[in-house]
């Protein structure tokens, strides 16, 4: 007997409460195996392919591409179980595979928040499920799924069920004798109206907030499914700003526009931009930061890098040399490699250095983290910086790549600026900023000369140390930049 199981959006990483659907990898009616990726989502930290812990036939998808879903919201439903012929449909419960008899086994997936530790012993073939007919939309339970499991396979062009389950529609038919309910614009409707073919909760909310009756729309999706674009087009035709919470029309009421209310274009503060805004705001609220800076002659550092690269082998990046200098300075001034536990009123000082570095991508500013940077040489740091940068540009950074940093290196010189007072990357305690390296007049060995000069700035949490410690750290970094041989003492 087939069973319909609901797979919800799992917890994809620490602190993440929602994700945006970027691309569906399966269609309604597709056969999926245990741990097969079914959707690609974008969180505030990374793009993630989400695997489904069940094997069976996809009977419904929740949300269109571009829809934001909270953690715990339904993603898909899958019909699983064994039909009468004896062919099993894969896992039959949240714990894993198995029919009405026999123990269930885990899916073996690794995402946070769902799945179990044991992998399935085997995967069995599945049979597609025939959707319910339009006249039988009320039959959406396990019994209907079991009956549909015996039906012939559908064609590729009939992937979306003609009848949408009541849980996914704008309104369910009222039971006999029940009073009429109100629709999206307040007008009563009866059971004869039937369900509205809407899957996405975002579409329903958008229509409801703008006073749009979904029953007056003709969907452009498969078999008349109403999509977000249909609602937005209808609102544009009615000259209603999309996303505005239009009040329900009141007869003989004159609406006076608020001056300046329609000026400008509103951009949702979500995704990467929203996460950055939240973190920076929290940093400003909680951290009493201070900044000190110094100019340094980087001529010898540039010469040392050129000599390293001329000696053969993998090229060494300037960022890797600066990172090596940072880890050496943090070994001497460990107060800056720490975090403040505000609830316990304690300073947590770390023995390891997980070095974050700011990287600009098409998705916005991200801060990948190089694990155990203190244990890596210049070649190892160069390779890891290159790997994480490429992953960031391709949108393949995982939540683990973007969390757990203890100190951040920010090379804003790539933007052609000399200095900055960056905001500390909460919950870290300090960030080293590096400006552009440019030829400038400089007194060298008692004479005026043109040297390669860089401005270094340190923004730090004044709770973890005083100005003497911060100044000592920055001066040591500047000394290593000016005389790279100073690093030999720590190698």
Secondary structure, DSSP 8 states (H G I E B T S, - for coil): -EEEEEEE----STT--EEEEEEES--TT-EE-TTEEEEEEE-SS-EEEEEES--EEEEEE-S-TT-EEETTSEEEEEEEEB-TTS-B-SEEETTEE--SSS--B-----STTS--SS--S------------GGGTT--SHHHHHHHHTS----TT--S-SS--GGGSS-----TT---EE-TTS-EE-GGG-------HHHHHHHHHTT--GGG----SGGG---HHHHHHHHHHTT--TT-------TT------TTTT-S------HHHHHHHHHHHHHHHH--EEEEEEEEE-HHHHHHHHHHHHTSSS---HHHHHHHHHHHHHHH-GGGSEEEETTTTEEEE-SS--EEEEEEETTEEEEEEETTGGG--HHHHHHHHHHHHHHHHTT---GGGGS--SEEEE-GGGGT-S-------TTBSEEEEE---EEEEEEETTEEEEEEEEEEEEEEETTT--HHHHHHHHHHHHHHHH-GGGGGGG-
